[in-house]
């Protein structure tokens, strides 16, 4: 039996995925979800024609799947002509120069979840605001130093997939150090949203890092109101930057 004031993880997950449209995504295999995320990145030119993809291990780590899953997804996209393999020392896996627009069921499942995504963003905004408010009251110098090291690690990343690890760790540590008993419920929301993220060009990530820097400054000053204001703006950007709001390249 769960302790009073806590929410069993299984119930949290069931509640998150009960929104209309979410059933379509949860029926997708792990390979299909990777396909969808890469296809969406290609469709919106986040992965431009001719772009060389990172090695499979980085893709797997960035999208939080196994290397086998990532490899199978890439192989399927090579067969469909979206990606191409080039041999030699300068070779690798690249986005095709003229990638086809596929009517892919996995992408359709992601788009069917539009309302679910918006609800998850609303939940994250409220929960993350509470987390940073509490952390701002108790944050130590050592904790702030650790968060700044993660920002620097993200800044030194060569691509979105390398950036994802320290960025995700930043949010997880904030939740942990807040001391709030609801932190596991927040992490369930955070992890649910991660399934929808698509790889971004690095130059689009600097604004988020600046917001993380401002958040750490608020922690150092023990300014809870400033921390909440930064976080609300940071999460609100998801409504504009996730694939739902991005124009199609054809437009």
N, C-alpha and C positions, 0 to 999 in steps of 0.2 A: 504494500500500500504506500502511495506517495505521501511524503511529509506535507503537513498543512502549509499552504502558500506556494507549493510547487506544482508544476504541471508535468505529468509523465510525457517523455519524448514522443512516444507513439501517438498520444492524443494530440500533441502539438502538430505533428506531421499530418495527421488525418484532417485536422482543422484547416491547415494551410492549403491542402490539395482538394478541398471540397468545393472550391469556387468554380463557377461555370467555365467550361473550356479546359480546365486543368486535366481532365481525364485523358484528353488526346495526347498530352505530353507524357503523362506517366505510363502510357502504353508503349512509348517508343523504347527501342533497345538503346543501349549505351552507344553503339556504333551510329545509330540514326541521329542521336542528339549531337554527336560530333559533326556528322555530315551537315546538319541544319546550321550549326553555328559557323562553320566554315563557308557554307553556301551564302548565308546572310552577309558575312564579311565581304565575300567576293561581289555579291549583288550590289552592295552599297559602296563598293570601291574602297572599303577599309583595308582590304587586301587587293591592291591594284594589279592589273594585268602585268605579268612579268615578275611579280614579287617572288622572291625565294622564301619558302617556308622554313622555319627553324627545324632542327632535327626532331625526330619523333618523340624522344624522351622529354623535350621541352614542351612540345604540344600537349603531351599527356599530363605533365605536371600543371601546365597553365589551365587546362580544361578539367583537371581533377578526374582523370580517367586512367586506365591502365595503358601501358605502351602498346599492348596487343590491340586494344580497342582503337587507339589512335591510328595505328598502322592499317587496320582493316578499313577504317573510314577513309583514309587517304587513298588506299588502293581502289576503293569504290569510286572515288571522285576522279582518279586517273582514268579508270575505265569509261567514265562518262564524259571525259574530255575537259572537265573543269580544271584539273591539274595536269601537269606534264612532268615526266621524269627526264632529266638530262644527265648523260654520263660525264665522266672526267673529273678532274680536280676541281673545276669550277661548277660542277654539276650539282644535282640535288632535285628537290621537288619544287616546282614553280607554278604560279597561277598562269593558266594559258593566256596567250596574247589576246585571244578573242574567246573568252569563256562562254559556253552556251548558257542560256537561261532555261533552267530545268523547272518543270512542274513537279516539284518534289514533295512527297507526302509528309516528310519530316519537317520541312519548312512550313507547310500548311498547318501542321499541328502547333508549331510555335506561334503562328499568327492567330490561331484560334484561342490562344491563351492571353490575348491582349488585356481583357478585363482582370484576369487573375494577376497579371504582372502589375497593373496599376494598384490593386489592393495590397500586394506584397510591398510595393514602394511606400504606400501609406503606412503600413504596419512598421516598416523599417524606420521611417521618419520619426514616428512617435516613440518607438522603443529605443532608438539610438540617441534621441534627444535626452531621454531619461538617463541613459548610461553615461553620456558625457557630462551631464549635470552632476551626477554623483561622483564621477572620477575627478572633476575639477575641484571638488571639495577636499579630496583626500590624496591627490596625486603627489608622488615624491619626486625629488630631483632625479633619482636613479631611473624611475619609470619614464620620465620625460626624455631623459638621455637615450633610453632604449628605443622609444618611439621615433626619435630623430634619426637614429641609426637606420631604422627601417625605411624612413623616407629617403635617406641617402642611398641605400641599397636599391630602392626602386628607381632613383634618378640615374643610377649607373647601369640599369638594365638595358639590353640591346633591343628588346621588343616587348610587346604587351605580355607575352607568355612568361618572360623572366620577371617582369614587373608584378605579376599577379601574386607571387608568393609573399614578398614582403608587404604588399598592400593588404592582402588578406590577413596576415599576421598582425598588422597594425590594428585592425578592427577587432580581432579576436582577443588581443591583449587588453584593449580598452574595456571590452565586456567583462573579462576576467577581473581586472583591477577595480572595476566599479563596485564590486562586492554585492551587486544586486542579485537576489535569488531568482529573478526572472531572466537572467542572462542566457540560460539554455534555450528559452523560448525565442529570444532575440536571435541567437545563432541559428536556430532552425529557419527563421525568416531569411536571414542573411544567406545561408547556404541554398535555400530554395531559389533566391534571385540569381545566385551564381550560375545556375543551370541555363539561364537565358542570356548571359553576357556573351558577346562576340569580340574577337580580337580587334583592338584599336591601334591606329598609328601612334607612336610615342609622343608626337607633338601635341596630341589631343589630351594627354594625361598630365601635362604640367600644371594645369589649373587645379586638378584634384590634389596634386602634391602641395601646391601653395595653400590650399585649404587645410590640409593636414598640418602644415607648418603653423598656420594661424591657430589651429586647434591645440597644438602642443603649447603655444605661447599662452593661450587661455588657461591651460592646465597649470603652467608654471605660476601664473598670476592668481590662481585659484578663483578665476572669474567664471562662474557657472553660466551666467547669462550670455557671455560672449561665446562660450563653448557651444551652447545650444543654438545660437544664431548661426555660427559657422556650420554646424552639422545640418541644420535644416536646409541651408543653401546647397550644401554638398550632396545631400540625398535628393533634393528637388531636381538637381541636374539630370538625374536618371530619367525623369519624365521626358526630357528633351533629347538625351544622348543615346538611349537604348534604341534598338533597331525599329521599334514601333514608330518613332518620330522621324526617322531618317528618310530622305527622299530616295526614290529609286534612281539609279544612274541614268535610266532612259528618260527621266523627267528633267 
